[in-house]
Amino acid sequence: MLVSKNLVKVVSIAVASMSLIGVGASVSQAASFTAPKLGVAETMPTDPAIKKGDKIFVTVKDTKNQKVNVLDAQGHKTSQKVSMGSTYTAKDVKKAAGKKIVKINKSQWLNIKDVVKD
């Protein structure tokens, strides 16, 4: 009985030490692994500067509401809306009420975040 307990103890210690050696080897192998060099990604400007005379295109982030609020010259919302997909020529660009806005006609302005350069 005493011999079988010692044998079980020796076998379990041997198995445990072998598993630790195996784990240590895989960790050291992973530490020495170098990742392949990847090329530098080309970045596209997310908000190219829109200037007077540029063609602009109205975009919407919310897919349920397909309309964008029209602003006045001071940057305040009006009751008017413009639908997504409309194209305009930028008549003027300015900052008002902390927002950059684009003039689309005589009295209508859009937030620069709602349009992209066409």
N, C-alpha and C positions, 0 to 999 in steps of 0.2 A: 504494500500500500504506500509506504514511504517512498519507494523507488518510483512509482507511477506519478506521485505528486511532484517529485523533483524533475522527472522527465517532462511533464506538462509545463512546469515553470521554465525549464531550459528552452523548450520549443517555442513557447510564447514570447520569451525575451528575444530569441533569434528572429522570429517573424517581425516583431516590433522594430528591432534594429534595422532589419533589411528594408522595411517600409520607410523608415526615416532616411536611410541612405538614398533610396529611390526618390523621395521628395526633395532632398537636398540637391541631388544631381539635376532634376528637372528645373529647380529654381535657378541654379547656377547657369544652366543652359539657356533659360529664358533671359537672364540678366545679360548674357553675352550676345544675344540676338540683336541685330541692328535692322531697323525698318528701312525699306527701300526709299530712296530720295524721290519725292514727288515734284513735279514741275510747279512753277508759280502760277496760280490761277489768275486769269485776266479779270479784273474787276470793272464792271460797267457802272458808270455814275448813276446813282439812284434818282437824283434830282438834277438833271442838267439845267443850267441857267436858262430860263425863258426870257427872251428879250422882245421888245416891241417889234411887230411884224412877223413873229414866228407863228407857224400854224400850231394850234393846241388841240388836244383831244380830251374830252371829259371822261374820267374813269370813276368807278364806284367800288369801295371796299365791301359794302354791305350788299349782298346779292338779293335780299328781299326788297329793299328800298332802292329802286333804280334811278333815283333823282338826287340832284345835288342842290343845296341851298344857294341862292343868289345873294350876294352882299351888296351893300351900298358903298359909296366912296369912302365912308369912315370905317368900313369893315364890319358893320352890323348886319345881321340877317334881315332879309325882307321876306314877304310872303311868296315871292316867286321862286320857281324851281326850274332847273335845267336837266334834261334827261341824259342818261349815260350814252356815250357814243357820239354825241354832238361834236362837231369840229368848228373851230373859230380861228380868227386871226387875232393875236394879242395886240390890242390898241395901246396899252400902257401897262407898266408893272410898278407897284409901289408897296411900301409897308404902311399898314394902318392898324391900329389897335393890337399891336404885337404880332400881326399876321402879314405874310407877304401875299398880296392879292394881284390878280390880273384882270384888266378891263377887257370885256368882250364886246360891248357896244356902248351907246351913249351913256346909260346910267346903270349898267349891270357889271358886277365884278364877281370873280370866283376866287376861292381860296386856292393858293398854288398847290396845295396837297391834293386837290381834286382834279388836277389836269396834268397831262404829260405832253412833252414836245412831240409833235406828229412827224 
